[in-house]
Amino acid sequence: MQTIWAETALTPEGWQSGVLVTLHKGRIAKVTPHCAPRGSRVGCLLPAPVNAHSHAFQRAMAGMTERRGPDPRDTFWTWRQLMFRFLDRITPAQVQAIAAFVQMEMLEAGYGTTVEFHYLHHQPGGGPYGQISEMSNRIAAAADQSGIGLTLLAVFYQTGGLDGRALTSGQQRFGNDPQRFARLAEKARARVQEGPADWGFGIAPHSLRAAPADAIREVITLAPDGPIHMHLAEQQAEVAEVQAATGQRPVDWVLNTLSPDRRWHFIHCTRMTPQETEGLARTGATAVLCPLTEASLGDGIFDGVRWTGAGGAIAIGSDSNIRIALAEELRQFETSQRLRDHSRAVLATPDRSTGRRLFDAICMGGAAAAGRQTGALAVGNWADMLALDTSHPDLDGVTGDTILDSYIFAGDDRMIRDVWSAGRHMVSQGRHIHRDRIEAAYRAAVCDLRAAS
C-alpha cells in the first residue's frame, strides 16, 4: 500500500481538502477527504491526463524544419518531405532512445500515459526486420525505461494516395498489405501483453489517403473493442483529394461508410464544415487535438465551440513533439477559439471555468482514446496522478477552479512537482527519476542523426 495526502484534490465529487489517496498494485484503492496529513504530502493532486497522439521519433526533428522549402508558400507537405529524408537514416536503437526521452518529457509535463501512433515499422527501403515488430518492440522498451503508461497503436499504411499509387521512398518504411500488417499487429500486441498490466493496444488506419476502404474494414477487426484511431480532415489538399476520388468530403465519407462510434478517435479534424462537426460529435467518437502541432503545420483551427456544444469528446496529443507542454496545448486550443471568434473564455460554462472545463474534458477523452481506466481520482482507476506545486507564486493561496486557470493560462510545466503513472512515481520535485541516463542516450542518438544529415 502507498498513500499520498493532498491539501486539495480534484475528485469526481469536485474539489476536496485533506484528501488521502491509497494505492494498491498501481490502482487507486481508496480516496478519503478531510483526513489528517500522513504518507507522502503534496499541495494539489489531479488526475494525470493522457497524451493521446504521439509520433515519438519526430522529437529529434524539433527545431530542424523552420526554413522554407522550395515552394514559396511552405506547407505541411514540404515539412513532410523533410521528415521523409530524416527517416532514411534513423535506426531502431535511435528510435528507442528518442522515444524514452520524449516519454520522459511527457511525464515531466504532467502526462501519465502516451498513445503512440506508431507507423515506422520497417527498414529503409521497406523490407521488414528479422523480427517484424522490431520497431514496436523499441517503443515498448522505451516505455519500460521511462515508466510511462503506454497504449501502442499499430498503424496501417498501404498507399500513397486515394488513386492507389505506390509509396514513395520516404513512405516505404511505413507500408504493409493487410496480411503482413495482421502478423505485425499480432507480434506487437504480444509485446504489449508482456509489459506492465496497465499497457494497452489498438489499431490505427493511418488516413483515407494511406488506407484503402476495404483494407480499413479488414484491419479494424483486429481491435474489436478498440481503440481505433485515424487522421481525418487535417489538410485542405487531403479534403480535395478525398472529394475528387469519392465524391464526398472525408468526414461525410467516414459517417456514411464506417459508422463510427465510441471506439473511434479521429485526429486533427481541422477541416470540417459545421454540419460535419455536429454529425461526427454525435457519434460518440473523440476528436484528438494537437494544437501546437496544428499551429506549427498551419493545419487550421478545430471548431471546439461547435464540437463541445454538440456533446463531442476531446483529447489532447503532442503529435510531432516539437514542444512537450500540456499547459501550452490547452492554452493554444482555447486561445485559437478566442482569436477566431473574437471572444473570451469561450469554452467555460456557468458552473466551470475555462481551465476546469478543458482539463475535465481531456481527462475523460484521453482515457477513452487510450482505452485505459483512468481520467479521474476514482477507486479502481489506474493511479495516474500529478501534483502541482502550490508554493509557486502563481498558485500561492489559490483555490478551486482558479488553480487550473492559473496553471493553464498563467503558468507552465514548471508547476508540475510529482507525477505517478499506474502508481509508478516517475517524477519527483519536477524531475524524472531517470533523467540523466535517458538524456545521455538521447543526446548520443540525435548527435549521430544530425551528423549524418
C-alpha positions as CSV (number, residue, x, y, z in Angstrom):
1,M,0.0,0.0,0.0
2,Q,1.1,3.5,-0.8
3,T,-0.5,6.7,0.5
4,I,-0.5,10.3,-0.8
5,W,-2.1,13.1,1.1
6,A,-3.1,16.3,-0.7
7,E,-4.0,19.7,0.8
8,T,-6.6,19.9,-2.1
9,A,-7.5,17.4,-4.8
10,L,-9.9,17.3,-7.8
11,T,-12.1,14.3,-7.2
12,P,-15.2,13.1,-9.1
13,E,-17.2,14.9,-6.4
14,G,-15.3,18.1,-7.1
15,W,-12.6,19.9,-5.1
16,Q,-12.0,18.5,-1.7
17,S,-9.5,19.2,1.1
18,G,-7.2,17.0,3.1
19,V,-7.6,14.1,0.6
20,L,-5.8,10.8,1.4
21,V,-5.4,8.6,-1.7
22,T,-4.4,5.0,-1.1
23,L,-2.8,3.0,-3.9
24,H,-2.6,-0.8,-4.3
25,K,-1.0,-2.6,-7.2
26,G,-0.9,0.5,-9.3
27,R,-4.6,1.3,-8.8
28,I,-6.5,3.8,-6.6
29,A,-7.8,1.7,-3.7
30,K,-9.4,4.5,-1.6
31,V,-10.0,8.2,-1.7
32,T,-10.8,9.8,1.6
33,P,-11.3,13.6,2.1
34,H,-10.9,15.6,5.3
35,C,-8.0,13.5,6.6
36,A,-5.1,14.5,8.8
37,P,-1.8,14.5,6.9
38,R,0.1,11.2,6.5
39,G,2.2,9.4,3.9
40,S,3.6,11.4,1.0
41,R,2.4,15.0,1.1
42,V,1.6,17.2,-1.9
43,G,-0.2,20.5,-2.4
44,C,-2.7,19.9,-5.2
45,L,-3.4,16.5,-6.6
46,L,-5.0,16.0,-10.1
47,P,-5.6,13.1,-12.4
48,A,-2.7,12.9,-14.9
49,P,-4.1,13.2,-18.4
50,V,-3.3,11.0,-21.4
51,N,-1.2,12.3,-24.3
52,A,-3.5,10.9,-26.9
53,H,-1.4,11.3,-30.1
54,S,2.4,11.0,-30.4
55,H,4.9,10.2,-33.2
56,A,7.8,9.7,-30.8
57,F,10.6,9.7,-33.4
58,Q,9.7,13.2,-34.6
59,R,11.0,14.7,-31.4
60,A,14.5,14.5,-32.8
61,M,13.4,16.8,-35.7
62,A,12.3,19.7,-33.3
63,G,13.8,23.0,-34.5
64,M,15.1,21.5,-37.7
65,T,12.2,22.3,-40.0
66,E,11.8,26.1,-39.6
67,R,13.2,27.0,-43.0
68,R,11.2,27.3,-46.1
69,G,11.1,24.6,-48.7
70,P,11.4,25.1,-52.4
71,D,7.7,26.1,-52.6
72,P,7.4,29.9,-51.8
73,R,4.3,29.1,-49.8
74,D,5.6,26.4,-47.4
75,T,3.0,23.9,-46.1
76,F,2.6,20.7,-44.3
77,W,3.6,18.9,-47.5
78,T,7.1,20.4,-47.6
79,W,7.6,19.6,-43.9
80,R,6.6,16.1,-44.8
81,Q,9.4,15.8,-47.3
82,L,11.9,16.8,-44.7
83,M,10.5,14.1,-42.4
84,F,11.0,11.5,-45.1
85,R,14.6,12.4,-45.6
86,F,15.1,12.1,-41.9
87,L,13.6,8.6,-42.0
88,D,16.2,7.4,-44.4
89,R,18.7,7.2,-41.5
90,I,17.0,6.5,-38.2
91,T,17.8,3.1,-36.6
92,P,15.9,1.0,-34.1
93,A,18.3,1.9,-31.3
94,Q,17.9,5.6,-32.1
95,V,14.1,5.3,-32.1
96,Q,14.2,3.7,-28.6
97,A,16.5,6.4,-27.2
98,I,14.3,9.2,-28.7
99,A,11.1,7.6,-27.6
100,A,12.3,7.2,-24.0
101,F,13.4,10.8,-23.9
102,V,10.1,12.2,-25.3
103,Q,8.1,9.9,-22.9
104,M,10.3,11.3,-20.0
105,E,9.4,14.8,-21.1
106,M,5.7,13.9,-21.2
107,L,5.8,12.7,-17.6
108,E,7.6,15.8,-16.5
109,A,4.9,17.8,-18.3
110,G,2.1,16.0,-16.3
111,Y,1.0,13.3,-18.7
112,G,0.6,9.9,-17.2
113,T,0.1,7.9,-20.4
114,T,1.2,8.1,-24.1
115,V,-0.8,6.8,-27.0
116,E,1.9,6.1,-29.6
117,F,0.6,6.3,-33.2
118,H,3.3,4.0,-34.5
119,Y,3.8,3.7,-38.2
120,L,7.6,3.5,-38.5
121,H,7.7,-0.3,-38.9
122,H,10.4,-1.4,-41.4
123,Q,13.9,-0.9,-42.6
124,P,14.9,1.8,-45.2
125,G,13.5,0.5,-48.5
126,G,10.5,-1.1,-46.8
127,G,11.9,-4.6,-46.0
128,P,10.8,-6.0,-42.6
129,Y,13.3,-6.5,-39.8
130,G,14.0,-10.1,-38.8
131,Q,11.5,-9.6,-36.0
132,I,8.7,-7.9,-37.9
133,S,7.6,-6.0,-34.8
134,E,11.2,-4.7,-34.1
135,M,10.2,-1.0,-34.1
136,S,7.1,-1.6,-32.0
137,N,9.3,-3.5,-29.5
138,R,11.5,-0.5,-29.3
139,I,8.6,1.8,-28.3
140,A,7.7,-0.7,-25.6
141,A,11.3,-0.9,-24.4
142,A,11.4,2.9,-24.2
143,A,8.2,2.8,-22.0
144,D,9.9,0.3,-19.8
145,Q,12.7,2.8,-19.3
146,S,10.6,5.9,-18.8
147,G,7.8,4.3,-16.7
148,I,5.0,6.0,-18.7
149,G,1.7,4.3,-19.3
150,L,1.5,3.1,-22.9
151,T,-1.2,2.4,-25.4
152,L,0.6,1.2,-28.6
153,L,-1.3,1.8,-31.8
154,A,-0.2,-0.4,-34.7
155,V,-0.7,1.9,-37.7
156,F,-1.8,0.5,-41.1
157,Y,-0.3,2.4,-44.1
158,Q,-0.6,0.9,-47.6
159,T,-0.9,3.5,-50.4
160,G,0.5,6.9,-51.3
161,G,-2.9,8.3,-52.2
162,L,-6.6,7.6,-53.0
163,D,-5.6,6.5,-56.5
164,G,-3.7,3.6,-55.0
165,R,-0.3,4.9,-56.1
166,A,2.8,3.2,-54.7
167,L,4.5,4.5,-51.6
168,T,7.4,6.9,-52.2
169,S,10.8,6.2,-50.8
170,G,10.1,8.2,-47.7
171,Q,6.9,6.2,-47.0
172,Q,8.2,2.7,-47.6
173,R,9.2,2.1,-44.0
174,F,5.5,2.5,-43.1
175,G,4.0,0.2,-45.7
176,N,2.1,-3.1,-45.3
177,D,-0.6,-5.0,-47.0
178,P,-3.4,-6.2,-44.7
179,Q,-1.9,-9.7,-44.4
180,R,1.5,-8.6,-43.3
181,F,0.0,-6.0,-41.1
182,A,-2.0,-8.6,-39.3
183,R,1.2,-10.5,-38.5
184,L,2.9,-7.4,-37.3
185,A,0.0,-6.4,-35.1
186,E,-0.1,-9.8,-33.5
187,K,3.5,-9.6,-32.6
188,A,3.2,-6.0,-31.3
189,R,0.2,-6.9,-29.2
190,A,2.1,-9.8,-27.7
191,R,4.9,-7.5,-26.7
192,V,2.5,-5.1,-25.1
193,Q,1.0,-8.0,-23.1
194,E,4.4,-8.9,-21.8
195,G,4.7,-5.4,-20.3
196,P,3.0,-3.8,-17.2
197,A,-0.6,-4.6,-16.6
198,D,-1.7,-1.1,-17.4
199,W,-0.4,-1.1,-21.0
200,G,-2.9,-1.3,-23.9
201,F,-3.0,-1.9,-27.6
202,G,-5.1,-0.5,-30.5
203,I,-5.3,-0.3,-34.3
204,A,-4.9,2.8,-36.5
205,P,-5.7,3.1,-40.2
206,H,-3.4,6.0,-40.9
207,S,-5.7,8.1,-43.1
208,L,-8.0,7.8,-46.0
209,R,-5.1,8.6,-48.3
210,A,-3.0,5.8,-46.9
211,A,-5.6,3.1,-46.2
212,P,-8.0,1.8,-48.9
213,A,-11.6,1.5,-47.8
214,D,-11.7,-2.3,-47.9
215,A,-8.4,-2.5,-46.0
216,I,-9.7,-0.2,-43.3
217,R,-12.7,-2.5,-42.8
218,E,-10.4,-5.5,-42.6
219,V,-7.7,-4.1,-40.2
220,I,-10.2,-2.7,-37.7
221,T,-11.4,-6.2,-37.0
222,L,-8.0,-6.7,-35.2
223,A,-9.3,-4.4,-32.5
224,P,-12.9,-5.4,-31.9
225,D,-13.1,-3.5,-28.7
226,G,-11.0,-0.5,-29.8
227,P,-9.4,1.9,-29.6
228,I,-9.3,2.7,-33.3
229,H,-7.5,5.9,-34.3
230,M,-7.3,7.7,-37.7
231,H,-6.1,11.0,-39.1
232,L,-9.1,12.8,-40.6
233,A,-9.7,16.1,-42.4
234,E,-6.4,17.7,-41.4
235,Q,-5.3,19.5,-44.7
236,Q,-7.1,21.2,-47.5
237,A,-5.2,19.1,-50.1
238,E,-6.4,15.9,-48.3
239,V,-10.0,17.1,-48.3
240,A,-9.8,17.9,-52.1
241,E,-8.2,14.5,-52.9
242,V,-10.8,12.6,-51.0
243,Q,-13.7,14.6,-52.5
244,A,-12.3,14.1,-56.0
245,A,-11.9,10.3,-55.5
246,T,-15.1,9.6,-53.7
247,G,-17.5,12.4,-54.4
248,Q,-17.7,13.1,-50.6
249,R,-15.7,15.1,-48.2
250,P,-13.6,13.0,-45.7
251,V,-15.9,13.3,-42.7
252,D,-19.0,12.6,-44.8
253,W,-17.4,9.6,-46.2
254,V,-16.5,8.3,-42.8
255,L,-20.0,8.9,-41.5
256,N,-21.6,7.2,-44.4
257,T,-19.2,4.3,-44.7
258,L,-17.6,3.4,-41.4
259,S,-20.5,4.2,-38.9
260,P,-18.0,5.4,-36.2
261,D,-18.9,5.1,-32.6
262,R,-17.1,5.5,-29.2
263,R,-14.3,3.1,-30.2
264,W,-13.2,5.7,-32.8
265,H,-10.8,8.6,-32.2
266,F,-10.2,11.0,-35.1
267,I,-7.0,13.1,-35.1
268,H,-7.0,16.9,-36.0
269,C,-10.4,17.3,-37.8
270,T,-9.4,20.9,-38.5
271,R,-11.1,21.0,-41.9
272,M,-14.8,20.2,-41.1
273,T,-18.0,22.0,-42.1
274,P,-20.4,22.9,-39.3
275,Q,-22.7,20.1,-40.3
276,E,-19.8,17.6,-40.3
277,T,-18.6,18.8,-36.9
278,E,-22.0,18.3,-35.3
279,G,-22.6,15.0,-37.1
280,L,-19.3,13.5,-36.1
281,A,-19.6,14.7,-32.5
282,R,-22.9,12.9,-32.1
283,T,-21.4,9.5,-33.0
284,G,-19.6,9.5,-29.6
285,A,-16.1,9.5,-31.3
286,T,-13.4,11.5,-29.8
287,A,-11.6,14.4,-31.5
288,V,-7.9,14.1,-30.7
289,L,-6.5,17.6,-30.9
290,C,-2.8,18.6,-31.2
291,P,-2.9,22.4,-31.1
292,L,0.8,23.1,-31.0
293,T,1.5,20.9,-34.0
294,E,-1.6,22.1,-35.8
295,A,-0.4,25.6,-35.4
296,S,3.1,24.7,-36.5
297,L,1.9,23.0,-39.7
298,G,-0.7,25.5,-40.5
299,D,-3.5,22.9,-40.4
300,G,-6.2,25.3,-39.3
301,I,-8.4,25.7,-36.2
302,F,-10.6,23.0,-34.9
303,D,-14.2,24.2,-34.1
304,G,-14.1,23.4,-30.4
305,V,-17.1,25.5,-29.6
306,R,-19.4,23.8,-32.0
307,W,-18.0,20.3,-31.3
308,T,-18.4,20.5,-27.5
309,G,-21.7,22.2,-27.9
310,A,-22.9,19.0,-29.7
311,G,-21.6,16.9,-26.9
312,G,-18.3,15.9,-28.6
313,A,-15.4,14.4,-26.6
314,I,-11.9,15.8,-26.9
315,A,-8.4,14.6,-26.1
316,I,-5.0,16.3,-26.4
317,G,-1.9,15.0,-28.1
318,S,1.6,16.3,-28.8
319,D,1.8,14.8,-32.3
320,S,5.1,16.0,-33.8
321,N,6.6,16.6,-30.3
322,I,8.1,20.0,-31.2
323,R,7.0,21.0,-27.7
324,I,6.0,18.7,-24.9
325,A,3.9,21.1,-22.8
326,L,0.5,20.1,-21.5
327,A,-0.4,23.6,-20.3
328,E,0.6,25.1,-23.6
329,E,-1.5,22.6,-25.6
330,L,-4.6,23.6,-23.6
331,R,-3.8,27.3,-23.8
332,Q,-3.3,27.1,-27.5
333,F,-6.6,25.3,-28.0
334,E,-8.6,27.9,-26.1
335,T,-6.8,31.0,-27.4
336,S,-7.3,29.8,-31.0
337,Q,-11.0,29.7,-30.4
338,R,-10.8,33.3,-29.0
339,L,-8.9,34.6,-31.9
340,R,-11.3,33.1,-34.4
341,D,-14.5,34.1,-32.6
342,H,-13.3,37.5,-31.1
343,S,-14.4,36.4,-27.7
344,R,-13.0,35.2,-24.3
345,A,-13.4,32.2,-22.1
346,V,-15.4,30.5,-25.0
347,L,-15.3,27.0,-23.5
348,A,-16.2,28.0,-20.0
349,T,-19.7,27.1,-18.6
350,P,-21.7,28.8,-15.9
351,D,-20.5,26.2,-13.4
352,R,-17.0,25.5,-14.6
353,S,-14.1,27.8,-15.5
354,T,-12.3,27.6,-18.8
355,G,-9.4,25.7,-17.3
356,R,-11.6,23.3,-15.4
357,R,-13.8,22.6,-18.5
358,L,-10.7,21.9,-20.6
359,F,-9.0,19.7,-18.0
360,D,-12.1,17.6,-17.3
361,A,-12.7,17.1,-21.0
362,I,-9.2,15.9,-21.9
363,C,-9.1,13.6,-18.9
364,M,-12.3,11.9,-19.9
365,G,-11.5,11.9,-23.7
366,G,-7.9,10.8,-23.2
367,A,-9.0,7.8,-21.1
368,A,-11.3,6.8,-24.0
369,A,-8.6,7.4,-26.6
370,A,-6.1,5.2,-24.7
371,G,-8.7,2.5,-23.8
372,R,-7.4,2.9,-20.3
373,Q,-9.2,3.0,-16.9
374,T,-8.1,6.5,-15.9
375,G,-9.1,10.1,-16.1
376,A,-10.3,10.7,-12.5
377,L,-9.1,10.1,-8.9
378,A,-11.6,7.3,-8.6
379,V,-11.4,4.0,-6.9
380,G,-10.5,1.2,-9.4
381,N,-8.8,3.6,-11.8
382,W,-5.1,3.3,-12.6
383,A,-3.2,5.7,-10.3
384,D,-2.3,8.2,-12.9
385,M,-1.8,11.4,-10.9
386,L,0.0,14.7,-11.0
387,A,0.8,17.1,-8.2
388,L,1.1,20.9,-8.7
389,D,3.5,22.9,-6.6
390,T,1.1,25.1,-4.6
391,S,4.1,27.1,-3.3
392,H,4.6,28.5,-6.8
393,P,3.9,32.3,-6.7
394,D,1.0,32.0,-9.2
395,L,-0.7,29.2,-7.1
396,D,0.0,30.5,-3.6
397,G,-3.3,30.9,-1.9
398,V,-5.3,30.0,-5.0
399,T,-8.3,27.5,-4.6
400,G,-10.8,25.6,-6.7
401,D,-11.0,26.0,-10.4
402,T,-8.7,29.0,-10.3
403,I,-5.9,26.6,-9.7
404,L,-6.4,25.1,-13.1
405,D,-6.9,28.5,-14.7
406,S,-3.7,29.8,-13.2
407,Y,-1.7,26.7,-14.2
408,I,-3.0,26.7,-17.8
409,F,-3.2,30.4,-18.6
410,A,-0.6,32.0,-16.3
411,G,1.8,29.1,-15.6
412,D,3.7,26.3,-17.3
413,D,5.1,22.9,-16.7
414,R,7.4,24.2,-14.0
415,M,4.4,24.0,-11.8
416,I,4.5,20.2,-12.1
417,R,6.0,18.7,-8.9
418,D,5.2,15.0,-8.9
419,V,3.8,12.5,-11.4
420,W,2.6,8.9,-11.0
421,S,1.7,6.5,-13.8
422,A,-0.2,3.4,-12.6
423,G,1.3,4.1,-9.2
424,R,4.9,4.4,-10.5
425,H,6.3,7.6,-9.0
426,M,8.4,8.7,-12.0
427,V,8.6,12.5,-11.4
428,S,9.8,13.9,-8.1
429,Q,10.4,17.6,-7.5
430,G,9.7,18.3,-11.2
431,R,12.4,15.9,-12.4
432,H,12.2,12.4,-13.9
433,I,14.0,9.9,-11.6
434,H,16.0,8.5,-14.6
435,R,16.5,11.8,-16.4
436,D,20.3,11.7,-16.6
437,R,20.5,8.2,-18.1
438,I,17.7,8.8,-20.6
439,E,19.0,12.2,-21.7
440,A,22.5,10.9,-22.3
441,A,21.2,8.2,-24.7
442,Y,19.0,10.8,-26.5
443,R,22.0,13.1,-26.9
444,A,24.1,10.4,-28.5
445,A,21.3,9.3,-30.9
446,V,20.5,12.9,-32.0
447,C,24.1,13.8,-32.5
448,D,24.6,10.8,-34.8
449,L,21.5,11.7,-36.8
450,R,22.4,15.3,-37.2
451,A,26.0,14.4,-38.2
452,A,24.6,12.3,-41.0
453,S,22.2,15.0,-42.2
